[in-house]
Amino acid sequence: MKRFSALLLLVPVVAAAEESEELLSAAALAADNQCDPAAGGDCSLSALQKRSQKQSVEASEEAHGKLWGSCAQYGCSHSYHSWMGCQCNSACAQYGNCCSDYYSICAPATQPANLALAIVPAPEPTAGDNSTAILSRANSTAIPPRANSTVNPPVKSTPGQLYGHPTPGASYPAHAGFTLMLVEEFNSPIDLDSDPIWTWSDGGLTEGQVRFQKQNILFQGGKMKISVSSTPAVNPQTCSHAEVADIPDKPLSSGEFRSRHNIFRYGRYEVRMKAPSVKPGNPNIDGNFISTMFVFRDAKYKHWREIDFEITGEGPAAVTTNVLSADNTDRWKEGIQESRQVSAPNTRSDFHTYAFEWLPTSITWYIDGKKVRQKTGGGVPIPDMAGKVMMNMWIFGETYGFGGRKGHNNVYPMESEYDWFRFYKWDGETHYPCSGFGAGCLTSDDQYLSSNNPCDGIPQTGTVYGKAPCRAACHR
């Protein structure tokens, strides 16, 4: 989606500060392995747990020949070990670098409710079967492929841990070259103030009429619903952490569901969703809205990276695919984006599955399993930096310059519905997401101006024009 603001280029002081941070981190790393529990130090709280796990991952690969490791392999411990690709001590949950089997092996009594069930290998496909399923429980019944969908060549799932909120007893399709890591079924409400993966945005696009707030993200009837309301946001603060800027009053309110951290990179992203009807009961009336699923690097001021689906009110089958890549700019301009409208069914009358596969050398978009676009190079570079997964809906300004010219037809409230979301990590990805979907592998650049709202507890680290960003207060 297009994001604009009134800010200009960042000054070089940010880069200089980051370079200084990297030098300090490198010096600190030399002492990480010297922590001595017998001397009274708490090795589980080593400074390295707060920084990138890249060094420990590389050492783990060399020592064990695999990236993620496990507590079954390493054994449970009370101390931090830098050579391990993930940790098996009691502080790992705090720093987000636990091995995937930490709770089942080392602390079964403390497993958080939102950590999902173990994945077990799927049964071998029978003759004529063109799909393989990943099971969240043994002896489960597989969810059949959706109608009119195609599945990549079958691949047997790898035992591990499935994060998010999957359906107990369900199974999920597998895709060759990718490993399912995260499922959100939206069968029950997600606490967006305490969930370790997801949160909400307090933003509002400069060119839009909505201000985002948590209240407009609803969980009802096994769906997540994002609602645009004619009622303005409740007591909004001028400062937005998500936009890192002051936002004027907006006449409408809506919601943006987003991940807490820039932890998503190469992989397959899938969502099953239905765009709103502009007028209840008639999916063929056009209006103005932009309903989305996308990956966006936050904040955009240093490295703007984005891959998305945008369903708009321009027509019942109006779907736009976008890729953006730019550095040191916060304003949209020609040359930073490649957009293409793609063939689609009626997006408002029924649910459809939208997916894209993001690899280092290509991006491929799918609707209901059918490839609708592929980008392989040239023009706008393929994004190479991690971002946040976001889903939102917004209304363009009174000119209705994007999202459909017939905004006068809009009837509020207007709801986008999301049936489920899935993330499959590309098997060639060596860094993201962080272990346990925490923050343990994030670089200082990943954490630059990365707060989503004033209640998420994420420091708003970095400067704009050499000055501290605005600050809002948390009111729950």
N, C-alpha and C positions, 0 to 999 in steps of 0.2 A: 504494500500500500504506500501511497505517497505521503511523506511526512515533511513538513516545512516548519520553520520558525524564524524569528527575526534576528537570530544571532549570526555573527560573521565567523571568520576563520579563527581557529585557536592559535594562541601565541606559542612560540617554541618552548616556553618555560615548562609546559607539561612533559614534553619529550625529555627535556633535561632532567626533570625530577624523576622520571621513570628510569633513565639511565643510571642515576645515582642510586635508586632503589635496587636495581639489578646488581650493581657492584657490591652494595651492602649485603644483599642476599647471598651472593657468591662467597663472600668472606665468611658469612655465618654458616654456610653449608659445610665448610671445612671442619667445623667443630661439632657438627650434629652427631657423629658417631662416637664422640668422646664422653657422652653422658654416662655417668656411673651411678646406678641405683643405690649401691652400697654407700655412696658418699652423700646420700640424702637427696639427690636430684630426682625429679619425676620425669623419667625419659619419655613417658607416654605423652607429655606435654611439650615435646621438643618443638622448636620453632619451625622445623621443616613441615610439620603437620599443617601449618597455616599457609604454606606456600605451595607452589606447583609440585606435583608428584612426578614430573618428567624424569628427574634424575633417578628416583627410586624405581620407576617403571623400567628404565633402561637397565639398571642393575639386576632387577628381577628377571628380565628377559634373558640376560646373560647367564644368570645362575640357574634358572629353572626352565628356560626355553618357552615361556608362555607369558602373556601380558598380565592377565588379571590375578592369577594365583587364587588361593583359598585358604581358609583356616584349617580345613582338613589336611592340606598340604603343609602349611607352616606350623600348625599347632597354636593353641591359645597362649597368650602371654600377658604380663603386666607392664611391659615396657615397649617403647617405640623402637622399630628396627628399620633403618633407612634403606636397606637392600630389598625389603619386601615391597611388592607392587601394590599391596593393600595391607591394612593393619588388623590385628586380632586382639587389641587391648581395649580396656573399658573406656578410654578417651576417644576412640575412633569415631563414635557417633557424633561427638561434639564437633569434630573437625571434618566429618563427611568423607572419611577415607577407609571405612570398614570394608573388609572382604565381603563378597556377596553372601557367603554362608556364615558370617560372624554370629548372627543371632541363633541360628539353628545349631551351630557347633559349640559356641562359647557362652552364650547368654540366652537360652531359649525362653526363660521366664520374663525377659525384658523386651521381647520383640515388639516393635511398634505395630499398631493395628493396620497402618496403611502400607506396610511392607508386604509385598504380595507373596503368593504361594510359590512353592518350588516348581520349576519347569521340569517335566520328565520327558524322556524321548518319545516322539510320536511313533505310532505303529507304522510299519512298512506299508507303502501304498499297495493296494490290490490292483489286479489287472484292470486297465481302463481308467484308473483313478489318476487325475492330473494335479492333485494337491496333497500336501502333507500338513499336518496340524501340530501346533505346540500345545501341550496339555498343561493346565494348571493343577490338575489332580490326576493320578493314575486311574485308569478304567473309566475315563470320562467320555462323553459323546462329543464328537467334533462338531463345531459349527460349520455347516456346509458353505461353500462359496456363495456370495450374493448372486442374484440373477444378473445375467449379462456381464459377468465379470470373468476375467481370465487370471490365472495364477501362474507365477513363474515356475520353472522346472522344480520338481519336489526336492527338498533337502531335509535331512533328518535333523531335528532340533538338538541343541546341546544342553545338557543339564546345567542349571544355574538358578538365578533368581529373577523373577519378573516383578518389576516395581509398579507403583501406582495403585489402582483399585480395579483389578480384573474381577470377572464374575467367578465365584467358586464353582469348580466342576466344569468350567468351560474350556474349550480349546480354540486355538487361533491359527490361521493360515501361516505357512512359512514361505519365505522367498529366498531363492538361491543367492548366496553372497551376502546375506544380511541376517542378523540375529535379533529377535524380538527382545526388547528390554523394558518397555514401558507400555502399559495399557490403562486407559481411563474409560470406564463404562458409564460413569455418571448415574449409577443406580442409587446412590445416596449422596447427600450433600458433602461437599469438600469444604473444610474450614480453611478459608483463604488467608487467615491470619496466622495459622499454626502449621499448615501443611509444609513438609520439607521441600517439595518440588514446585508447587503452584502458589500463586498469589494474585493480586489485582492491581490495576493501574489507576493512578489518580490523574491521568493525562487528559489531553483534549487538543485535537489538531487545530492549528491556526486557521486553516481553510474550512474547518468543519463547524457544525452547529451544536455539537454535543460535548459535554464534559463527562468523562468516565468516573464511575463510582462503583463500589463493591455491591451496593444494593440492587444494581441492575443485572447482576449475574445470578441466575436462579437455577435451582436443581429440583426439577419436578417431573414425575412420571417416567423416571429412567432416562431423562434427557437433561443436558445443560441448555438453558435458554438465555440468550443475551437480548435484553429488551431496551428498545429506544422509547423513551417516555416524553410526553409534552411537558412534564413537570421538571423544572430545572434540578440540578444536583442539590442535595441537602447540605446547606452550610459549607459550600466549597471554600477552600483556602486559595488565595490567589496563587501561591507558589505550588507548582507541580513538581514532584520528585521525578516522575516518569519523563516529563518533557524537559526537566532542568531549566525551567523558565516560569515566568509569571503568565497566567492565562486569564484573559478577561472573562466576564460573565458569559455564559452560553444559555440559549433558550431551552435546550433539550438536554436530557441525560441519557447515558448508555453505559455499557460495561466493556471492559477488556480483561480477559482471562489470559494470564501469561506465566511463564516459568520464572522462578526467582533469579536465576543466574544465566549467564552466557555459557551454557554447557552443552549445547547441541551443535553438532557439525555434520560430517558425512553420514548419510543414512537414508532410510525410506520413511517418509512421513505420510500418514493416512488419517483422514477424518471422514466420518459419515455425517452429513449435515443436510439441512433443508433451509433454503432462503425464505425470507418472509413474504407473505402476500401483502401487497401495498394496501389493499382493501380486503377485509375478512371475507373468505368464501369465494374470492375470485382471483386465481393466480395469474390471470392474463392481463390484468390492469398494470400499467407501468407507472413508476414513480421515481423516487430517488433514495438509494441506500447503497452502502458498500459493506458486504458481509464477507468475512475473511477467515483464512487460516494461513499463517506464514511464519517464517523464521526471520528474525530481525536482530541485528547487533545493536545493543543498547549500551551506552548512548552513541548516537550516530555522529557526533561532532568530530571525532578523530577518524573512525573507520565505519562508514555507512555500508552495511552489507544487508541484503534482503532477497528472499525468494518467496513468492506468494501465489496464492489463489485469491482473486477478488471476484465475488459474484455481485452484480450490480442490478439496480432497478431499471436499467435501460430497456430490458426485454426479458421474457421468461427464460431465455437460454443465453443470457449475457454473462460470459465468464472470461475474465482476463487473467493471463499468467504474466508474471513480472520477475525480472532479476535486476537488482541495482548493486552498484559497487562504486564507491567514491571515498576519497580521503580528504580530511581537513575541510569539510564543508557541511553545513547543516541546511543548505537551501537546495531544493530540487532545481536541476537545470538540464538542458539538453545534453545528451551524451553519457549520463550516469545510469540510464535505465533503458532496458529493452522490454517492450510490452507486446503481447500478441493476444488477440481474441481467439478463442478456440471453440470448436464445435462441442455443443453440450445439449443435454435433454432439458426439459422444463425443470428448472432448479427450485421452483416454488411449490409444485404440486406433489413432490415426493422427495424422499431422502436419496442422496447419491453419494458415492464414495469418491473423494478427491485425494490424489496421492502425488507426491513427487519424490524422485530418487536423486539425491544430491551426492555427486562424486567429485573427486578433484578435477576431472576432465570433462564432465558432462552433467547436465540437469535434464531429467525426463519427467514430464507431467502426464498423469493418467486421470481419466474420469471413468468410473465403473470398470476399471481394468483395461480400458482402451487407451493406448498412447495417443495423446493429442498434440504434443509438442516435445521437441528435443533440442537442446542447445549444447554444442560441442566445442565452441571456441570462436574467437574473433569478436570484435565489438567490445561490449562490456565484459570485463573479466568474470569468470566464475568465482563466486565468493570463496574465500579460503580461511575465514575466521569464524569461530564459534558464535552463536547467537542465542536468542531466547525464542521459544515457541509462543506464538500469540494468536488469539482468536478474539475478534471484536466485531462491532457493527457501528457505523457512523453515517451521518447525513452531511452532504456537502453544504456549503454556504448558500445564501439566498439566491445566488445566480445559478445554482445547480450545474456548475461547469463540469462536473464529473459525477458519475454514478447514476445518470438518468436525468433527462431534462424536465420530466413531469412531476417534480416534487410537490406540486400543488395537489396531487392526488393522494399524498400520504395520509394515512389514518393511524393515529397512535392510540395505545401502544402497539409497536411493531416488533416481532420476535424472530430471531434466527434460532434454529434448534440444532443441537449437536448430539448425535446418538452415541458416538464413541470416538476416541483418538488413540492411535498406536504409533509407536516409534520403534523402528528396527535399526540398530547400529550397523553401518557398513563394516564387514569383517576386516577390511584393510585399515580402519581407523585405529590409531595408536595412542590417542590422548584423551579424547572426549567421548562420552560424558565422564565426569569425575566418578570415582568409585562411590557406589551408593547414591549417585545423583547429588552428592554434596558439593562443597566448594574446594575440596582439597587440591585439585589440579589447576585451579584458576591462576592465570598470570595477573600481574598488576594491570595490564591493559584490559583483560577480561573484566576487571572490577572497576574500571574507570566510570565514574558517574552512573553507577548501576542500580541505584535504589529505585524501587517501583512505586512506592507510596510511603508515607511517613510512619507507617506501623510495621514495616517488614523487617526492621532491625538491621538492614544492610547499610553500612556507612556510605555516604555520598562522597566518595574519594575522588579528588581531582579539582581542577579549577576551570573557569570560563573567563576568558580575557584576563587571566592572571588573578581573578577574584574568586572567592568562595561562592559556591552555588547557593541559591535561595534554600531556605529550610522551612518546612511545615511541621506542625505539631500533630502527634497521634491522638485522635479522639475516637475511642471505640464505644 
